[in-house]
């Protein structure tokens, strides 16, 4: 597993009358294979997740991934930490499914023909065999999220951060994506409102009002969240 550390990290944004703390001082050591971040909307959990690959910069403190400082070694960290958004439309940028995955393979497959063939193999691995020529705009929500995951994982990250990956999906596709996340070899940090998915993880953090309110076994954290929602 990767070694992810937050050392006295804060995140604040300027306001008309000063600064507003989005994330209060937080120190964490994340080594478990599956980690869930739960909490109400606006609690700061997505901010915490986005710190891990530099999508949100720390105002103070340090974020380290395998000893690499996210602020200083951002490019190398982003090779190690893949990020999947809630809405796959935010990251599906090419016209077809094959081309979208191939875009992620440019660094490892210089030859275009080999790259497209590799993209088809990736699609098949994610249950999207035969989808190569399909427009990314013609995919269902579940298919789009699987394609987004395929594109990110094709780059070979050691950590995957998924920000509410099942929120826009129906029950069947939500389970499908959840099963995929739980079966990956990568370390997974998932922001989720799906408490059943959170309960399948090895560790859960409850984030509320910009602070980690609970940190521990998912059953205990989820029970506390339910009791104090």
C-alpha distance (Angstrom), angle and dihedral (degrees) to the residues before:
residue distance angle dihedral
X1 . . .
X2 3.75 . .
X3 3.77 121.4 .
X4 3.80 111.9 -123.2
X5 3.79 120.7 -179.1
X6 3.77 135.6 -179.0
X7 3.78 111.2 -164.7
X8 3.81 114.8 -164.0
X9 3.79 90.9 -39.5
X10 3.79 123.4 179.5
X11 3.80 131.1 177.2
X12 3.78 121.2 -160.6
X13 3.79 135.4 165.7
X14 3.80 128.9 -151.6
X15 3.79 118.9 -104.7
X16 3.78 132.2 -174.5
X17 3.78 90.0 -93.9
X18 3.80 102.3 35.2
X19 3.81 133.4 -66.6
X20 3.80 133.2 -23.1
X21 3.78 119.5 -151.4
X22 3.80 111.8 -131.2
X23 3.79 92.4 174.0
X24 3.78 121.3 19.6
X25 3.79 119.9 -145.0
X26 3.78 106.7 -52.7
X27 3.80 132.4 179.0
X28 3.81 119.4 -174.2
X29 3.79 138.7 162.6
X30 3.82 110.1 -154.8
X31 3.80 114.7 -167.6
X32 3.81 104.2 137.0
X33 3.81 120.2 110.0
X34 3.83 95.4 -125.0
X35 3.81 121.6 30.1
X36 3.81 124.8 176.0
X37 3.79 125.7 -158.3
X38 3.79 112.0 -158.2
X39 3.78 134.3 172.6
X40 3.79 143.5 109.2
X41 3.78 124.1 -56.2
X42 3.78 112.0 -77.1
X43 3.80 93.0 20.3
X44 3.81 95.7 123.7
X45 3.80 98.8 -106.9
X46 3.82 94.4 122.2
X47 3.79 89.4 47.2
X48 3.79 89.3 53.1
X49 3.82 91.1 49.3
X50 3.80 93.5 48.3
X51 3.78 91.1 54.5
X52 3.80 89.1 69.7
X53 3.79 95.4 73.9
X54 3.78 100.5 21.6
X55 3.80 99.9 -99.5
X56 3.81 84.2 128.0
X57 3.82 116.3 32.1
X58 3.78 120.4 -137.8
X59 3.80 114.0 -113.5
X60 3.80 89.3 -151.3
X61 3.78 136.2 -2.8
X62 3.79 128.6 34.7
X63 3.81 137.3 -78.7
X64 3.82 114.2 -155.1
X65 3.81 129.3 -171.6
X66 3.80 112.8 -170.2
X67 3.79 87.7 -22.7
X68 3.81 94.1 -51.0
X69 3.80 116.4 125.1
X70 3.81 109.0 -128.2
X71 3.82 91.9 -147.7
X72 3.80 95.0 48.7
X73 3.83 102.5 30.7
X74 3.80 98.8 34.8
X75 3.81 98.3 144.6
X76 3.80 93.8 51.5
X77 3.81 91.6 44.2
X78 3.81 91.3 52.7
X79 3.80 89.1 54.9
X80 3.78 88.1 56.6
X81 3.81 99.2 39.1
X82 3.80 118.1 55.5
X83 3.80 120.3 -166.1
X84 3.81 129.4 -152.1
X85 3.80 120.0 -167.9
X86 3.79 129.3 -144.7
X87 3.81 92.6 -111.4
X88 3.82 113.1 47.2
X89 3.81 89.1 -154.0
X90 3.81 86.3 74.2
X91 3.80 90.7 68.6
X92 3.80 108.1 22.7
X93 3.79 99.6 96.3
X94 3.82 106.3 155.7
X95 3.83 126.0 78.5
X96 3.81 98.2 -115.7
X97 3.79 136.4 33.1
X98 3.82 92.7 -115.6
X99 3.80 92.9 50.6
X100 3.77 91.9 47.3
X101 3.80 93.6 55.4
X102 3.82 90.6 41.0
X103 3.79 88.9 58.1
X104 3.80 88.4 63.4
X105 3.81 90.9 50.9
X106 3.80 98.4 56.1
X107 3.79 93.8 103.6
X108 3.81 95.9 49.2
X109 3.83 99.8 35.0
X110 3.81 112.6 43.7
X111 3.80 95.1 173.6
X112 3.80 111.2 81.0
X113 3.81 96.0 -144.6
X114 3.80 92.1 49.5
X115 3.80 89.5 45.8
X116 3.81 93.3 54.2
X117 3.81 91.6 46.3
X118 3.80 89.7 50.8
X119 3.81 89.5 49.0
X120 3.81 90.2 56.2
X121 3.81 90.0 51.9
X122 3.81 90.2 51.3
X123 3.81 90.8 49.9
X124 3.80 90.3 51.8
X125 3.81 90.7 50.5
X126 3.80 89.1 57.2
X127 3.79 96.2 47.6
X128 3.80 93.6 -99.2
X129 3.81 100.2 111.6
X130 3.81 109.8 153.1
X131 3.81 92.6 22.2
X132 3.80 95.4 102.1
X133 3.80 96.7 107.2
X134 3.81 94.4 37.7
X135 3.79 115.4 117.5
X136 3.80 111.2 -113.9
X137 3.82 86.3 -132.3
X138 3.81 91.7 58.6
X139 3.79 95.5 57.8
X140 3.77 124.5 106.8
X141 3.78 119.1 -117.9
X142 3.78 92.5 -98.1
X143 3.81 93.4 45.8
X144 3.79 90.7 48.7
X145 3.79 92.4 51.3
X146 3.81 91.3 48.3
X147 3.81 89.2 50.6
X148 3.80 91.2 49.4
X149 3.81 89.6 51.1
X150 3.80 91.0 46.7
X151 3.79 91.8 52.7
X152 3.79 93.6 49.5
X153 3.81 95.7 43.5
X154 3.81 92.0 46.9
X155 3.81 87.7 72.9
X156 3.82 90.0 62.4
X157 3.82 102.3 -121.3
X158 3.79 119.3 -179.0
X159 3.82 92.1 -145.4
X160 3.80 127.7 41.5
X161 3.80 120.0 -162.1
X162 3.81 113.1 -165.7
X163 3.80 117.8 -170.6
X164 3.81 108.3 -153.1
X165 3.82 92.7 -40.2
X166 3.81 94.8 175.2
X167 3.81 101.1 41.1
X168 3.83 95.6 99.4
X169 3.82 95.4 40.8
X170 3.78 133.5 95.3
X171 3.79 119.7 -116.8
X172 3.80 96.7 -91.0
X173 3.79 95.4 48.4
X174 3.79 91.1 41.6
X175 3.81 89.5 58.2
X176 3.79 91.2 44.6
X177 3.80 93.0 53.9
X178 3.80 91.7 41.7
X179 3.81 91.5 52.5
X180 3.80 89.8 49.5
X181 3.81 92.3 51.3
X182 3.79 92.7 48.2
X183 3.81 91.3 50.4
X184 3.80 98.7 51.1
X185 3.79 121.9 113.6
X186 3.81 89.8 -139.0
X187 3.78 124.8 90.3
X188 3.82 105.3 -100.1
X189 3.79 128.1 -152.7
X190 3.80 109.0 -173.4
X191 3.79 127.7 -172.3
X192 3.77 105.8 -154.6
X193 3.79 148.3 161.0
X194 3.81 88.2 -161.8
X195 3.79 100.5 100.6
X196 3.80 92.2 -173.6
X197 3.80 88.5 59.1
X198 3.80 90.6 45.9
X199 3.79 90.1 52.2
X200 3.82 89.9 58.3
X201 3.80 91.4 61.3
X202 3.80 128.3 92.5
X203 3.80 95.4 -124.4
X204 3.79 135.4 14.6
X205 3.77 132.9 -160.8
X206 3.79 122.0 -160.3
X207 3.79 110.2 -150.2
X208 3.78 119.6 -164.5
X209 3.81 131.1 164.5
X210 3.79 91.6 -5.7
X211 3.80 95.0 -53.9
X212 3.80 135.4 98.8
X213 3.79 98.7 -114.2
X214 3.81 97.4 177.3
X215 3.79 132.3 15.9
X216 3.77 124.1 178.9
X217 3.78 145.8 64.2
X218 3.82 110.3 8.0
X219 3.81 94.7 -125.9
X220 3.81 91.6 56.3
X221 3.81 94.7 42.4
X222 3.82 93.7 47.0
X223 3.82 91.6 47.2
X224 3.81 90.3 51.5
X225 3.80 91.2 48.3
X226 3.81 92.0 49.9
X227 3.80 91.1 49.2
X228 3.80 93.8 48.4
X229 3.80 103.1 32.7
